[in-house]
Amino acid sequence: MLNDSLALLSDYPFDRLRALLDGIEPPAGPTVVMSIGEPQHSAPPILADILAANADQWGRYPPSNGTVAFRTAVVEWLTRRFGLPATFLDPERHVLPVAGTREALYMIAQVALPEHKGGNRPCVLLPNPFYQVYYGAAVMNHGQPVFVQDFTQAAPHVLEQTALAYVCTPANPEGTVASLDTLKQAVMLARHHGFVLAVDECYSEIYDRDPPPGALQACAELGHDLSNVIVFHSLSKRSSVPGLRSGFVAGDPRIISAFARLRAYGGAATPLPVLTAATALWRDEAHVDSSRSLYRAKIDAAERILGGKFDFRRPAGSFFLWLNVGDGELAAKALWREAGIRVLPGAYLAQAGENRINPGHPFIRVALVHDLGTTITALQRIHDIL
């Protein structure tokens, strides 16, 4: 029998979008898909060479905990990027590779959620709007999703029942960034109430002006302790290689150890050629700087074209625009019908709260993933049509 929890899941956002636009014919000519955060920047040139040079490794089962070289490169990158003490992270205890972070963000609920907490079904705190995997992870593991704008302000009885809290910074879809003080407060709350703080930092390297702080940085400032905290990073956005399916989790060694046991049964181990390529990518910043500059140029163009309209504001991080167009579904249909531009209604990334209002309803999410010329043309069409 199928899991009854499936009945609680709505269709995935992109399935809903296909259903919404089904039967609407776009104009003749090329279409522009701005609904999905799939980076279209060129992959780093070193990638193909490394994969080819290590082709003999495709015939070996990879170790589920990766290689020493990969884990060391990740620790060195985290230490540089977030200004961590030199001995804060141990490659043997604090890091695991994952096959992209979607899998890991889903599976962490299997590690974190007990059958009961505080005598009740465990709560999972979610932002709203949110990345849909968080909700699926909560529901499919029999947690109680609780939507909070700022979980540091959640009621004490909710925090006592909480087993897992998701934070996304920079945020998808809004592009906001949590301050270091906010992250420190979140870490302290997780420790005080005994829940796992899962911090999705997949967009940390795509930022407008200032590098976003991270949860490990917050841990370091609070003392030499990683308790209750796990962070998620990926090469998909940072290095424009979503098809590589390579990322990592890092943090509390107790969580990492439990996660490693779970993945030994149901996780996809990263192939050795991919680990070798990923190791090189985490050690190189030049391609990241170049990609970030291109995203910044596209945000500049968006500000010129859309500034002063649709509640436009520059995203502090990520490559999404979160535009208030009054009705996201109507806008998505109009843009597809009149311009062949595919955007995602904001309502598909959020759920109605106790007031029965879906906070994403007035919005569309626009992913600035294409080349600069294509992006400028599409943004001008969005402006003119809406």
N, C-alpha and C positions, 0 to 999 in steps of 0.2 A: 504494500500500500504506500502511496506517496506520502511524504511528510506533510502533516496538516499545516505546518508553518508556511508552506508554499502559498497557501490561500491568503496569507496576510501580506504577501508581496505584490505590489502592482507591477505592471510590465516595466522593463528596463527603459530608461529615458529615450534611447535611440529607437527602440521598438515602438514606443508611443509616438515618436516623431514620424516614423515611417507610416504609421496608421493615420496620423493627422494629414500628411501630405499626399496620401494615396489618392490617385485620381486627378490630382492637380498637375497640369502639363506646364512645365517651365518654358520660357521662350527658347527658340532655336539658338544653338550656340553652346559654348562651354558653360558649365555650372561651377559654382564655387562653394565648397563645403566648409563652412565656418562653424559648424555645430559641434564638432568633436575636437578635443585637444590633442591632435596628432601632429607633432612637429614636422614641418616640411623642409626645414633647413637641411643643407647637405650634411651627410654624415662625415665625421672626421676622416681625412684621407688615410690615416694610419690603420683604420679599422679593417679594411679589406686585406691589406698586406699581412696583418697579424693573423687573421683567420686563415688565410691561405698558408702561411708559414707553419701553422699548427694543425694542418688538416689531418695529420697522422693520429691526432688525439681523439678524433670523432669515434674511434672504435673502442674507447675505454669508458667504463662506467665512472662518472665523476664522484668524488666524495661529497656527501651532503653538506659538510661544513666548509666546502671550498678548499682553496689552497692557502698555504702560509703567505705566499706572495700577495694574494688578493686581500686577505684579512689585514695584512700589514699596510698595504696601500690605502685601504679604507681608514684605518686608524690614523695614519699620517695625514690623510686629507682632512678628517674631522678635527684633528688637533690644530692644523694650520687654519682651517676655515673658521673655526669657532673659538680660537685662542685658548685651547684647553691646556692644562698642565701636562708636561711631557709624559708623565707616568699615569695619567688619569685613566687611559683605556688600555686594555690588554687584548691583543689580537686573538688570544686563545679563549677568552672568557666573555668578551663583550660584543662580538660581531658574528653575524651569520649572513651568507649570501642568500638571496631569494630570487625566484623567477619573475621579476617585476614586483612592484609593491602591491598591486591589487590582490594577488594571492595572499600576501602576508597580512594585509589589513583585514582580510576576511578571516584568516586562520587564527589571528591573535585572539579572537573571541572564544575559540575553542580552548585556548590556554587559560584565559582570564575569568571565564564565567563559571562559577560553582552552581550547583542546583538551587541553592537558596543563599540569600544574604540578608541579615537582619530579620530572619524569619519569613522572608517573602521572596518572590521571584526577583533575581538580581536586576538592577537598573543599568542601562547603558546610556550615558549622556552623549547627545549628538548636537552639533550645530544645525541651524536651519536658516538658509539652504545648506545642503550637504552633499558630499560624494556618496552615491547610492550604495556603494559597497558597505559603508558603515551600517546602514539600516539593515541590509541583508544579513550581515554578520550577526547583528543583535537578534533579529527575529529567528533566524535559522538555528541559533544556539540557545533558544528559549529565554532570551533576555527581554527585559521590558524597555523599549526605546523611550527616552525622555528627551524632548527637544528643548534646548535652552539657548538663549542668546548669549549668555555669559554664565557658564556653569559655576564660576566662583561665587555667584549670587544665588545658587540653587538652595532650596530649603534644606535645613539640617537633616530632616528625616529622609529626604531623597538621597543626600550624600551618604548617609549611613547604609542605605541599600545599594549603593552604586558599586559595581565590580569593575567597570571599564568606562573610560571617558575618551572620546576621540576629539582631537584638536587638529585643525588643518591650518598651517601658516607657512607661507602665504596662502590665503584662503581661496578655494575653488567653490563658488564662482566669483566672489566679490573682489578678490585681489587685495584684501586687507592683510596687514601684518601684525601679529601679536608682539607687544613690547617685551623686553626682557623681564621687567617687573611683573607683567601679567603671567609670563611663563613660570617665574619663580613662585608666584602665588598658587598657580595650578599644581606645581610639584608639591608644595607644602600641603595643599588640600588632599592630594592623592595619598600622601603618606599619613596624614592625620586620620583619614577615613578608610584607609586600607584598600584603595582601588588602583587598577593599572591605568596609567596615563599614556595613551597611544598617540604620538604626535607625528602627523603626516607632514613631512617637510619636502615633498617631492618637487615643489616649485622654488626651493630656497635659492637656487642659482639664477633665477630669472627675476630680476628686480630692477626698479626704475633708478633709484639713487643710492640708497644705503643697503648694504647686505643685511638681510633679516637675521635677527638673533635666533638661536636654536635652544631646544630643551636641554641638551647636554651642557650647553653653556650655562644655563640656569642652574643645573645640578652642580657644576663646578663652583659657581659663586656661592652656593649654599653649603659647600663642604665637599670632602672627598667621598661622595656617596651617589650611587646611581639607582637607589632603591625606588621601585614602583614605576620607573620611566623606561619607555622604549620608543625609539625614533625610526622612521622609515624614509629611505632615500632611494632614488632610482636614476639610471642613466637615460631614461626615456626622454625627459624634458631637458635635463642638463646638457646632454651630449647629442640630442636629436636622433636617438636610435631606439624608438619604441619597439621595433621588431627584434631587437637583441634580447629583450626580456631579461634584463639584469638589474638587480638592485641589492640592497642589504638592509638588515635591521641591526640596531645597536642599542645597548643600554644595560639595564639591571641583569646581572649574570644569572639570577634565579629564573627570570623570564626567558632569557636566551637559552638556558639549559632545557627548560620545559618545551620551548618552541622547537628546539633541535630534536627532542624525542618525538614530538608530534610529526615533524616533517620527515623523520626517518620512515614513517608509515605512509604518509599521504602527500608529501611535498615533492615538487619536481626539482631534482638536483640540476645545477647549472653546468652545462657541458664544459669540458676543459678548454677547448679553443675560445669559448665565450669568456670564461674566467680570465684567460690570459689577455684577451682584448680589453676586458673591463678593468683589469689591473692597470694597463697602460692609460686608459681614459681617465681613471681617477687621479693619475699622476700628472695629467696635462691640463693646464688652465687656458692655454692660448685659444683653443677652439671654443671654449666656454665664453671667453671674453668677446670673441668675434660674434658669436650667436647672440649674446646679450645686447651688443650694440645694434644688431639688426632689429631685435624686438623693441629696443628703445626708439629707433627710427620709426617703427610702425605706430608706436604709442604717440609719438610726436605728430604723425600724420592724423591719427584719430582725434587728437586734441584740436588740430587746425580745422578739421572737417566737422566734428561733432561737438566741440566745446560750446558750452552754454545751452545745449539741448539734451533731452533725455536724461537729465540729472548726471551728465557725464562727469567722471572724475578719473584722473590717471590712476591705474592700479599700482599700488606700492610694490606688488610682486605678482607673479604669474603673467600669462599672456592673454587673459580674458578681459573683455569689456562687459560690464553688467549694466545694461541700458534700460531705463524706465520708459516703456513705450505705451503704457496704459493697459494693454492686453497682449501678453506674449504670444499666445496661440494665433490671434488674428494677425499680428505682425509677421510671424513665421510664415503663415500662408500667403500673405501679400508679397513678401520678399521672394518666396519660391515661385509664385505665379507670375510676377512682373519682372523679376531679374535673375531667376535661377540661382539665388543665394540661399543657402541652407543655414539657418540658425536654430538654436535650441530654446524653446519656451522655458522661462525661469520656473514655472510651476512644476516642471518635470524634475526639478532638482530640490524640491521642498515639499513639505506636507503642511496641511492645515493644522493650526494649533487649537487650543481650547476655545478660541473665539471663532473657530470654523473659517478663518481666513488663511489662505495660502500666501505666505510672504513673497513667494516668487512669481505670483500671478502677473503683476504688471511688467515683468522684466523679460528680456531676452539675453542669452549669453552668446557672445561673439568671440570666436577663437582667432587670434591674429597669428595664424600659423603659416601663411603663405608668403611668397616673395613680396617685396615692397610694392612693386608695380601692381600686382594683382590685388593686394590689400587696399591700396589707395583707391583703385577703381571700384572695388566692392563697397568700401566705406562711403564713397560719394553716392553710389546707388542707394545704399541704406538711408543716407540723409535725404535724398530726393524723394524716395518712395514714402518714407515714414513722416 
